[in-house]
């Protein structure tokens, strides 16, 4: 034990992205597992009392990539290879998937506005996309320069959206 870092063995896969549902106790942490096509959930009561659950994504080999917690009962996530976004209901474990309109867009970063609008990026589609969680409709906004390889997103509000553009070595806001 290093004193301040505690490690927890996970039953499957290699975690990629992470979001904390509650600071606890117990702590509740959600993470993507792209290599086993799942979303993981780690609940930690203390450094020796914890358990992990795994929720497999219905579309085979879709590679869940990034995720965001809505503060209530839903984990939203992107499926990088599956070209979808997913909704995991944390109360019953049900997963619903929505196909991104642009084929082979490689969805990456995802975030929610304070008003509940879901935003995500399409790396290969070179787009910022808004998803209406009520009507389940998409609205895509093309990035102005080709080759952006859009990666991560942070939504302050509907009028201030930040994204990383590693393909062009920049950060942008909308």
C-alpha positions in Angstrom: 0.0 0.0 0.0 1.5 3.4 -1.0 -0.7 5.3 1.4 -2.8 7.3 -1.0 -3.2 5.1 -4.1 -5.4 2.1 -3.8 -5.7 -0.4 -6.7 -8.7 -2.7 -7.4 -8.5 -5.8 -9.5 -11.2 -5.8 -12.3 -12.6 -9.1 -13.5 -12.5 -8.2 -17.2 -10.7 -6.0 -19.7 -8.6 -2.9 -19.6 -10.5 0.2 -18.5 -10.2 3.2 -20.8 -12.5 6.1 -19.8 -13.9 6.8 -16.3 -16.6 8.8 -14.5 -17.6 8.9 -10.9 -21.2 8.5 -10.0 -20.8 9.2 -6.2 -17.9 10.1 -4.0 -19.3 7.6 -1.5 -19.1 5.8 0.7 -19.6 3.7 -1.2 -17.8 5.1 -4.2 -19.4 4.2 -7.5 -17.2 4.4 -10.6 -18.2 3.6 -14.2 -15.6 2.9 -16.9 -15.5 1.7 -20.5 -14.0 -1.6 -21.5 -13.4 -1.4 -25.2 -11.4 -4.6 -25.5 -14.3 -6.7 -24.1 -17.1 -4.5 -25.5 -18.6 -3.5 -22.2 -19.2 -0.9 -19.5 -17.8 -1.6 -16.1 -19.1 -0.5 -12.7 -16.9 -0.6 -9.5 -18.4 0.0 -6.1 -15.9 0.6 -3.3 -17.0 0.6 0.3 -13.4 0.7 1.6 -10.0 -0.4 0.4 -10.7 -4.1 1.0 -14.5 -4.2 0.4 -15.4 -3.7 -3.3 -17.1 -5.4 -6.2 -17.2 -4.9 -10.0 -20.1 -5.5 -12.4 -19.9 -5.7 -16.2 -22.6 -4.7 -18.7 -22.0 -6.0 -22.2 -22.9 -3.8 -25.2 -25.4 -5.4 -27.6 -23.5 -4.6 -30.8 -20.6 -6.9 -31.2 -17.1 -5.4 -31.3 -18.5 -1.8 -31.0 -15.7 -0.7 -28.6 -17.3 1.5 -26.0 -15.0 4.5 -25.8 -16.0 7.5 -23.7 -18.8 8.0 -21.2 -20.7 10.6 -19.1 -23.1 10.2 -16.1 -26.3 12.3 -16.2 -26.4 12.7 -12.4 -29.5 10.5 -12.0 -29.9 7.1 -13.6 -28.1 7.0 -16.9 -24.6 6.5 -18.3 -24.3 7.7 -21.9 -21.4 6.4 -23.9 -19.9 6.4 -27.4 -19.3 3.2 -29.4 -16.2 4.0 -31.5 -16.2 1.1 -33.9 -20.0 0.4 -33.7 -20.8 4.0 -34.9 -23.4 4.4 -32.2 -24.0 6.1 -28.9 -25.4 4.0 -26.0 -27.6 4.6 -23.0 -27.1 2.4 -19.9 -30.0 2.6 -17.4 -28.1 2.1 -14.1 -31.2 1.0 -12.2 -31.9 -2.1 -14.3 -28.8 -2.5 -16.6 -30.7 -2.1 -19.8 -28.7 -0.7 -22.8 -30.3 1.1 -25.7 -28.2 2.0 -28.7 -28.7 4.8 -31.3 -26.9 4.7 -34.7 -25.0 7.9 -35.7 -26.3 9.3 -39.0 -22.8 9.6 -40.6 -21.5 6.1 -41.4 -18.1 5.1 -40.0 -17.9 8.3 -38.0 -15.9 6.8 -35.0 -17.7 8.6 -32.1 -15.2 9.7 -29.4 -15.7 12.2 -26.6 -19.1 12.8 -25.0 -20.6 15.3 -22.5 -23.9 16.7 -21.2 -24.9 20.3 -21.0 -26.3 21.5 -17.7 -29.7 21.5 -19.4 -29.4 17.8 -20.3 -28.5 18.0 -24.0 -26.0 15.3 -25.0 -23.1 16.3 -27.2 -20.4 14.1 -28.7 -17.7 14.1 -31.4 -17.2 12.1 -34.6 -13.5 11.6 -35.1 -13.7 10.3 -38.7 -16.9 12.2 -39.5 -15.2 15.4 -38.4 -18.3 16.6 -36.7 -19.7 17.9 -33.4 -23.1 16.3 -32.8 -26.0 17.1 -30.6 -28.4 14.3 -29.5 -31.8 15.2 -28.2 -32.4 12.5 -25.5 -36.2 13.1 -25.6 -36.8 12.9 -29.3 -33.7 10.7 -30.0 -32.7 12.9 -32.9 -29.3 13.9 -34.1 -28.0 17.3 -35.3 -24.5 17.2 -36.8 -22.2 20.3 -37.1 -19.2 19.8 -39.5 -15.9 21.0 -38.2 -14.5 23.8 -40.4 -11.2 22.2 -41.2 -10.6 18.7 -42.7 -8.5 16.2 -40.7 -9.4 17.4 -37.2 -9.6 13.9 -35.6 -11.9 15.4 -32.9 -11.3 13.6 -29.7 -12.6 15.1 -26.4 -15.3 17.5 -25.4 -16.3 19.7 -22.5 -19.7 21.4 -22.4 -20.0 24.4 -20.2 -23.4 25.3 -21.5 -25.3 25.3 -24.9 -23.3 28.3 -26.0 -19.8 27.2 -24.8 -18.6 23.8 -26.0 -14.9 23.0 -26.0 -13.2 20.2 -28.0 -9.8 18.9 -28.7 -8.6 18.7 -32.3 -5.4 16.6 -32.2 -5.3 16.2 -36.0 -4.7 19.9 -36.3 -2.9 20.5 -33.0 -5.5 22.8 -31.6 -8.4 23.2 -29.2 -11.6 24.8 -30.3 -14.8 26.2 -28.9 -18.3 26.6 -30.4 
